[in-house]
Amino acid sequence: MNDNISIDVFPRKKDFQTLLELYPIQKANKFLPEWYKNSKRRKKSDEFGINAPLPHAKRCPAIQEEITNGYILPAWADFHIEILDGQVSLDMPLSEKLWVDNLGEPNSWQWIGSHARGQIKLMNLNTHEEGILKLLSPYFFKTPKGYGTAIRPLPYHFSPHIRLLPGMVDTDIWHEINFPFEFTLPLDFKKDKAKFTIEAGEPLAMITPFKKEEDFVVNNKDFDKDFLNTQNKNDVYMKSISHDWNRYKATIDKISKST
């Protein structure tokens, strides 16, 4: 990510400044998944031999990059969600209970919104009969001219409750972002009941800036012997340093910058 590109986050109301101070948006490496933190990282010297165990997925550089790059938007309050008799309710200490069929009633701040079922037709989302819910953010987001903000579901966090849907917003001209979500737990909303809490500070989504109107092309190339020779050399180098991705990356980056 370009260090010169920033996403400015503003409270939508003066009272919401406290929420942003309590639960700030921070780098993704501050919100590592529990499985990642609890997976033991063995010494490389212990991983070789006839009966050597397979390396854990934690060692995969693609997963490491995905988990640690970007910023995490945490929950700004406890969201107590209950599903009962075909209805979904959100109970928050910051606000009165809002029932799905009463979302349009006046309130000091509407913490949750919805979209009708017809708006998500054929999308096969795991949601209730009335449509889909969305968390209404207490913040505005602003990026420099020509840049927007991408929102992605949490990579490798595997939430047992909800999954925010991805999107890309032109936050250089439009600063409001709200967050539709589907349920990740399997439910028959007409029969089943469930009750759970998304705790304040719990990670919700990953946000990253992106450059608008930047064209790129994917080229489907023919077999290239010269490219293959380069790749074979890289492969030999990787194996010669015991598959140490960090050493490999540092050296390849250095070579590419010098050419």
N, C-alpha and C positions, 0 to 999 in steps of 0.2 A: 504494500500500500504506500502511496506517495505521502511522505510526512508533511508536505505542504498543503495537503487537502484535508480540511476539517469539516466535521459536522457539528454545528452549534445547536445546543438543546436549550430551549427556553421554557419555563413554566407558563402554562396558559392562564393561570391566575396567581396572584401574589401568594395565597395560602399554599400553593403547590410547590413553592420554593423549598419548603421543608422536606417534601417527598423526594425531590431531586438530591437534596443533601444527604438524606438517610439512605437512599437506594440509588446511588449514581450509576450512570452507564460507564462501564469500565472495560478494559481489554479482556479478550476472551480467555487469556491464560489465568485470569482471576476466578473463572467459573468452570474449572475442569470437571468433566463428568466423574461421578463417584467410582465407576468401574475403572476409569483411567488412573485416578489417584490411588486406588487400592490394589492395582496390578503391580506385582513386584517386578522391578527392573533389574534383571540379573546382570552380573558382570559378563562381558563378552567372552572372557577367557573361560567361563564356566559353561558355555553353550556349545562347545565342540566335543567331539568324541563319538563313539559308536552309538551310545544310548543318550545322546544329547537331546533335551526336550526341544520342541518346536518353539521358535520365538513368538512371544505374544503379539497380538495385533497392535499393542501399544508402541511397538518398535517400527511400525509401518510409517514411513515419512509422509505419505499422502494423508494419513489420518492425523498425524501430528500437525501438519500444516492447516488442515481443515478445522481442527479443534482450537488452535491457538491464534489464528489470524482473525481480524475483525474485532468488533466490540459487542458486548452483551447488554441487552435491555432487560433489567430485572423487574419483577413485579413490584408495583409501587404501593401495594397494600395486600392484606390477606383477602383472597377471593374465596369465600365459602360457597361452593356450588352444590346444589341439590337437585336431583332428578326424581320426580314423584308424580305418578298418575298422568304421564304425558306432558308435564310441565317442567320447565327448567327455571330455577331461581338463583339469583346471586345475592348473597348477604355479605355486606362489607361494614366493618366498624366505622368507616368514614361516611357512610351514607345509609339511608333506610333501604329495606329490602325492595328490590325491583323485580316484579314478575314479568315474564316474557310478554304476556298479553296486555300489560299496562305500561309498556315502555314509553308511550307518548305522553304520559301524565307529567305535569310540572314537577320539577325537582331542583334542588340547589345545584346539583351537578349530576348529569346522567352518565354513570360509570360504564354502562353497557348499552349497546345498540343491537340492531338485528337487520337482516335482509330476508325478504320473503322467499318462500320455497321456489317460486317461479324464477327467481334470479340465479338460482344455482341448479336449475334443471339439468339433468344428465351428467352432473359433475361427480356423482357417486361419493359424496362426502358423508361422513359419519356424524349426523346431526339430527335434531328433532324434527317433528312433522311441520312445525310452523316456519322453519327456515334455518338460518345460520346466525349465531351470535357473534358479536365483535366487541372487543375491549376498546373503550374510548380513552385514548391516551390523554393524560393531563399535561402533555408537553407539545411544543412546536419544534420542528426540525428545520434547520436552514443550512444550505450548502452554497459554496461559491458558484457564480454564474457558469453554466455549462456542466455542472455536476448534480447528480441526484443521490438518493439514498435507497439502497437495496435492503429488503427485509427477507430473512431466510429462517426457516424452522431451525431449531437448535440441532447442530450436527452431532450425532453420536451421544445425545443425552437420553434418548428413549423414554420420554415422559409417559407415565402410566395414565395420564389424565387428559391433557389437551395438547394440540399441535397448532401453533399459529401458521397461517397460510402465507406463502411467499408473495412478494410483490416488489415493484420498483417505482419510486415516486420522484417526480421532478421537484425536489425540495429547494431548488433555486428560485422557483416561482410559486410553489404551493407548499405550505409548511405544516399542514395538518396530516398526521398519519394515524389511522386507527387499525385495529388488528383483528380481523375475522379469524375464528378458530373452529376446528372440528374436535370431536372427542376421540381419544385414542383407545379408550376402553370399549370393548364390544358391548353394545346395548340394544335391546329391543325397547325403544322409548315408550311404547304403549304398555309394556308389562313390567319391565325391570325398574328398580329404584337404586339410586346410588347417592353417596354423599362424600365429598372430599374437599380438601383445601389446597389452594395454591398459595404458599406462604410468601409474605412480603420479603423481597430480596431474592426470591427464587428466580433463576434465569428463565426468560420467556422466548427471546428470539435473538438472532445475530443481525447486526446492522453494519453495512459497509458502504462507503461512497463509491459511485461509479461515474465514468465520464459519458455524458450524453452524446448521441450522434457520432460515436466513434465507430467507423466501419471496420469490420474485419472479415476475412475470407478464410474458409477451410478448403485447402487444396488437396484433392485426391491424386496423389503422385504415383508414377510408375516405380517399379523396383529400382533402387539406386545403390549400386555396388560401393561407391565412395562413401555414401552415408552409412551403409552397413559396416564398412571398415572402421569408421569413426566410432560407431556404437559398440563394436567389438572391443576396441581399445578402452572405451569407458567401462565396459563390463569387466575387463581384466583388472583395471585399476580398482574398481569397487570391491572385487573379490580379494585383491591383494591387501586391502586394508580391513579385512574381516567384515565387510558389508557395513562399515561405519558411514552412515548417511551424512552426518555433519562434516566429517573430514572430506568426503567426496564433494559435497556441495561447495564447501569453501574453496577447494582447489579448482573446480570447474568454473566457478564464478570468477576467480582470479584470472584464469586463462582467458575467459571470454572478454574480460575487461581490457586485457593487454593486447588483444588482436583487433 
